[in-house]
Amino acid sequence: MSSVAHTLTVELGRRSYPILIGDGVLSDSALLARHVPARDVLIVSNTTVAPLYLDALERALSPRRTVATLLPDGESYKTLDTVARILDVLVANRFGRDCVVIALGGGVVGDMAGFAAAVYQRGVGFVQVPTTLLAQVDSAVGGKTGVNHPGGKNLIGAFHQPTAVLADTATLATLPPRELRAGLAEVIKYGLIRDAGFFAWLESQTDALLAADRDALAHVILRSCQIKAEIVGRDELEHGERALLNFGHTFGHAIEAASGYGHWLHGEAVAAGMVMAARMSCESGLIDGAALARISALIERMELPTRVEGVSAETMLQGMRMDKKVLEGQIRLVLLRAIGEAFVTAEYDPQRLARTLDAHLC
């Protein structure tokens, strides 16, 4: 019996690839045989995830030659130095251009393993095996890879699409509650930017999602991946529509950089950033107070932060000026015309942005 419950495709012509969602996909040897054809495989994981799932993945990959490298766990290690460790392992084991790098872990592991795969011998095969909700609904899909810099989040990186994404829903059973909530922030984002009905469904299913109900989580993974696959398929390199996926991230990335990477989980910072973006939309007369209240209430019910302590408005603005959407020195924001309808703009009143920051920084 197949372990795959749902299959989606990111449509990128000859580089199209599947997203396979199901219980037990990382240990499905027949599935891996189809999607990891290489003889030599490097598995990149971390010290938290590897003890749980590395043995099962290696058994399923047998008889390939597998080498594993384990990274320290945490956003603070998402650096060029850590990527250099991955590259050192590839070189030391004489991996050729026909090898495959597998990322086994959350978004940090996926971003670094993907970046190493992008630059090793100018690009080798790459498979995502995400083990956190945030990675399964967002970061494992779309080909963004890279590392942080003290000056800003994800400033160094490359687009390098995986050849497959294998989202094993069974791994969510071991996910700490805080990590689960962080992943739900990215799920909320999809409802806000594209699907008002999905947002309303999330409002009705808060208790089930916080309790890690399997059916509820399977639904949010599927719908989130559907939305992201559609957008990435139309705008792979973020020249336009794909920027909508950064709703809340201009604020959130600045929070992470200002607070020191690792203090906030990425999803937590995005949650606070989405409330800021929603308030900015309200300040600008785009949405009304009732919509802002719904957005704030859902994020609070998901036990996610809406305010930021110990960061000044000027520090936030400095971080926002390093956002990758900045053009000609102008901060561009993703705002809402309505729940389910987002757009990118540089046309806003700076005083309204200042009021927004003042309302959420304490």
GUGUVO-50715 format. One line per 8 residues: number of its first residue (from 1); for each residue z, x, y of C-alpha. Coordinates in steps of 0.001 Angstrom, whole numbers, padded with zeros to 6 digits, always signed. Example, Ala and Ser with C-alpha at 12.3 -4.5 7.8 and 13.67 -1.06 7.14 Angstrom:
<pts>
1 = +007800 +012300 -004500  +007140 +013670 -001060
</pts>
This chain:
<pts>
1 = +000000 +000000 +000000  -000932 +001350 +003424  +001862 +002318 +005791  -000285 +001269 +008772  +000517 -002090 +010347  -001745 -001792 +013406  -004715 +000380 +014351  -006074 +000794 +017874
9 = -008776 +003081 +019211  -008876 +005042 +022447  -012572 +004745 +023255  -013838 +008084 +024542  -017270 +008303 +022957  -017483 +011167 +020463  -013861 +012050 +021201  -012495 +008590 +020422
17 = -009362 +008592 +018306  -007087 +006129 +016518  -003517 +005108 +017246  -001943 +004218 +013899  +001314 +002269 +014082  +003490 +001592 +011057  +006618 +002216 +009029  +006347 +005517 +007140
25 = +003069 +006872 +008542  +004400 +010427 +008952  +005053 +010708 +005206  +001816 +009014 +004096  -000096 +011865 +002426  -003352 +009890 +002086  -003276 +009028 +005780  -002600 +012631 +006768
33 = -005414 +013829 +004516  -007840 +011732 +006602  -006520 +012697 +010007  -005408 +016313 +009500  -008369 +017939 +007734  -007392 +021511 +008644  -006223 +024104 +006120  -003743 +025648 +008566
41 = -001265 +023473 +010442  +001382 +024371 +012999  +004137 +021763 +013342  +005940 +021887 +016673  +009268 +020064 +016719  +012756 +020526 +018135  +016223 +021170 +016803  +017146 +017467 +016935
49 = +014100 +015892 +015299  +013218 +018550 +012711  +016319 +018053 +010513  +015424 +014364 +010246  +011667 +014386 +009612  +010208 +017861 +009174  +010649 +018055 +005388  +008933 +014693 +004847
57 = +006002 +015683 +007044  +005581 +019058 +005329  +005626 +017424 +001884  +002988 +014932 +002967  +000796 +017778 +004287  +000952 +019798 +001045  -000995 +021821 -000126  -002029 +022893 +003386
65 = -000498 +026035 +004856  +002142 +024726 +007251  +004190 +026736 +009703  +006931 +025102 +011751  +008324 +026227 +015080  +011456 +024554 +016423  +012103 +024368 +020133  +015384 +023689 +021915
73 = +015818 +020030 +022795  +015627 +018816 +026379  +013510 +018460 +029514  +014990 +021668 +030952  +013073 +023638 +028290  +009680 +022154 +029217  +008443 +025429 +030697  +005693 +028002 +030384
81 = +008134 +030318 +028613  +008624 +027754 +025850  +004879 +027195 +025498  +004497 +030975 +025191  +006781 +030813 +022139  +004399 +028335 +020508  +001416 +030541 +021283  +003224 +033574 +019849
89 = +003633 +031727 +016532  -000049 +030770 +016449  -001084 +034386 +017062  +001449 +035909 +014658  +000227 +033656 +011850  -003451 +034347 +012635  -004357 +030715 +013113  -008065 +030223 +013804
97 = -009953 +027743 +015926  -010065 +025337 +012967  -006283 +024924 +012843  -004405 +021798 +013922  -001222 +021617 +015982  +001030 +018657 +015178  +003647 +017505 +017681  +006641 +016016 +015855
105 = +009072 +014683 +018440  +009309 +012986 +021796  +007432 +013402 +025021  +008661 +016912 +025800  +007541 +018238 +022413  +004237 +016397 +022676  +003470 +017685 +026156  +004183 +021316 +025240
113 = +002512 +021279 +021829  -000541 +019641 +023385  -000702 +022205 +026172  -000468 +025054 +023659  -003279 +023440 +021641  -005357 +023066 +024828  -005185 +026752 +025754  -005030 +028496 +022356
121 = -008497 +029928 +021699  -009670 +027554 +024478  -008733 +024481 +022515  -007758 +023589 +018944  -007115 +020315 +017155  -004017 +018355 +018031  -002234 +015392 +016394  +000649 +013449 +017918
129 = +003482 +012223 +015670  +005814 +010682 +018263  +009385 +009912 +017196  +010785 +008275 +020362  +009954 +004899 +021839  +008863 +006470 +025124  +006419 +008768 +023344  +005100 +006001 +021079
137 = +004363 +003636 +023971  +003246 +006163 +026544  +003265 +009952 +026495  +001628 +010479 +023075  -001440 +008497 +024156  -003959 +009677 +026719  -004164 +013459 +026439  -001915 +014538 +029312
145 = -000204 +017797 +028382  +001759 +020362 +030345  +005056 +021707 +031624  +007336 +021363 +034611  +007775 +023768 +037504  +010848 +024053 +039738  +008611 +022717 +042516  +007588 +019563 +040687
153 = +007195 +017620 +037462  +004174 +018326 +035213  +002455 +020483 +037822  +001002 +022826 +035174  -001082 +021352 +032386  -004392 +020149 +031022  -006075 +017061 +029661  -006389 +017619 +025909
161 = -006844 +014512 +023798  -005300 +014323 +020326  -007492 +013563 +017351  -004986 +010951 +016179  -001650 +009411 +017141  +000590 +008487 +014203  +003442 +006329 +015496  +006024 +005941 +012748
169 = +008231 +003012 +013725  +010836 +004008 +011120  +011834 +006964 +013307  +013230 +004576 +015921  +016132 +003791 +013567  +017642 +007192 +014401  +016975 +006974 +018136  +020131 +007098 +020298
177 = +020620 +003975 +022454  +020126 +005907 +025682  +016725 +007178 +024472  +015768 +003657 +023400  +016559 +002304 +026858  +014561 +005118 +028475  +011551 +004125 +026402  +011919 +000499 +027442
185 = +011417 +001569 +031059  +007838 +002596 +030265  +007352 -000693 +028396  +008408 -002652 +031499  +005868 -000639 +033472  +002986 -002040 +031434  +004023 -005608 +032176  +004337 -004841 +035874
193 = +000958 -003169 +036285  -001222 -005276 +033999  +000359 -008207 +032105  +002665 -010747 +033776  +002962 -012674 +030507  +004218 -009554 +028738  +006750 -008998 +031529  +008039 -012562 +031048
201 = +008243 -011967 +027286  +010363 -008867 +027940  +012703 -010953 +030093  +013211 -013309 +027136  +013679 -010555 +024541  +016131 -008211 +026267  +018891 -008671 +023701  +016546 -008141 +020744
209 = +015061 -005009 +022265  +018437 -003465 +023103  +019521 -004212 +019526  +016419 -002312 +018302  +015024 -005372 +016523  +012103 -004086 +014440  +009735 -006957 +015150  +010398 -006842 +018886
217 = +009886 -003076 +019018  +006692 -003296 +016956  +005317 -005816 +019453  +006096 -003686 +022520  +004568 -000578 +020937  +001375 -002466 +020094  +000986 -004156 +023492  +001848 -001008 +025459
225 = -000655 +001064 +023501  -003323 -001626 +023938  -002943 -001521 +027710  -002856 +002259 +027903  -005816 +002715 +025538  -007917 +000332 +027632  -007118 +002141 +030875  -007557 +005661 +029476
233 = -010843 +004660 +027873  -012180 +003692 +031304  -010645 +006574 +033317  -009731 +009522 +031117  -009203 +012089 +033885  -007368 +009849 +036353  -010029 +009557 +039014  -009081 +005952 +039718
241 = -007606 +003217 +037534  -005499 +005531 +035372  -003264 +006292 +038363  -001819 +002796 +037882  -000010 +004172 +034838  +002078 +006197 +037287  +003776 +003111 +038719  +007307 +004241 +039610
249 = +006514 +007837 +038699  +005979 +009206 +042206  +009579 +008269 +042960  +010795 +009057 +039437  +009336 +012553 +039243  +010933 +013375 +042586  +014293 +012166 +041238  +013964 +014429 +038183
257 = +012986 +017481 +040229  +015707 +016928 +042840  +018439 +016310 +040268  +017526 +019204 +037985  +015432 +018583 +034883  +017588 +017212 +032076  +020136 +015358 +034200  +018049 +012177 +034066
265 = +015959 +011134 +031098  +012360 +010609 +032167  +012492 +006874 +031486  +015688 +006514 +033497  +014076 +008164 +036517  +010986 +005965 +036094  +013206 +002866 +035979  +014815 +003730 +039306
273 = +011381 +004667 +040642  +009904 +001315 +039641  +012598 -000556 +041540  +011841 +001631 +044567  +008114 +000923 +044228  +008837 -002789 +043891  +011066 -002736 +046988  +008360 -000856 +048889
281 = +005927 -003590 +047821  +008353 -006186 +049133  +008952 -004262 +052387  +005175 -004201 +052838  +004869 -007965 +052419  +002965 -007731 +049146  +005512 -009394 +046854  +008366 -011698 +047771
289 = +012094 -011281 +047321  +012090 -013407 +044176  +009675 -011035 +042422  +011730 -008034 +043512  +014873 -009721 +042189  +013210 -010369 +038807  +012137 -006747 +038499  +015540 -005383 +039481
297 = +017325 -007829 +037177  +015252 -006900 +034114  +015786 -003180 +034658  +019523 -003726 +035112  +019662 -005916 +031978  +017999 -003100 +030058  +020961 -000969 +031221  +018742 +001305 +033271
305 = +019555 +002766 +036711  +018300 +001351 +039993  +020060 +003727 +042409  +020233 +007500 +042805  +023298 +009519 +043768  +023399 +012949 +045355  +019761 +013116 +046506  +018762 +012888 +050174
313 = +015750 +011047 +051521  +014230 +014304 +052767  +014613 +015919 +049346  +012940 +012892 +047760  +010048 +013085 +050204  +009593 +016795 +049520  +009313 +016041 +045818  +006937 +013132 +046418
321 = +004660 +015383 +048465  +004120 +017450 +045285  +002939 +014386 +043361  -000464 +014812 +041729  -001773 +011688 +043485  -001362 +013335 +046907  -004720 +013717 +048680  -005204 +015550 +051984
329 = -001454 +015778 +052326  -000968 +011996 +052110  +001451 +010561 +049538  -000311 +007777 +047653  +001845 +005094 +046075  +001278 +002638 +043248  +002432 -000731 +044609  +002362 -004350 +043414
337 = +000435 -007309 +044787  +002183 -009385 +042122  +003942 -008872 +038816  +001042 -007835 +036596  -001196 -006585 +039420  -000848 -003017 +040709  -002963 -000883 +043020  -002944 +002596 +044577
345 = -002751 +003035 +048318  -002080 +005546 +051071  -002036 +002757 +053665  +001622 +001947 +054281  +004190 +002149 +057049  +006310 +005332 +056732  +009265 +003440 +058218  +009116 +000992 +055329
353 = +009163 +003906 +052904  +012202 +005305 +054730  +013981 +001946 +054421  +013131 +001815 +050744  +014633 +005244 +050112  +017748 +004391 +052136  +018280 +001274 +050023  +018356 +003228 +046751
361 = +019829 +006628 +047615  +023594 +006850 +047791
</pts>
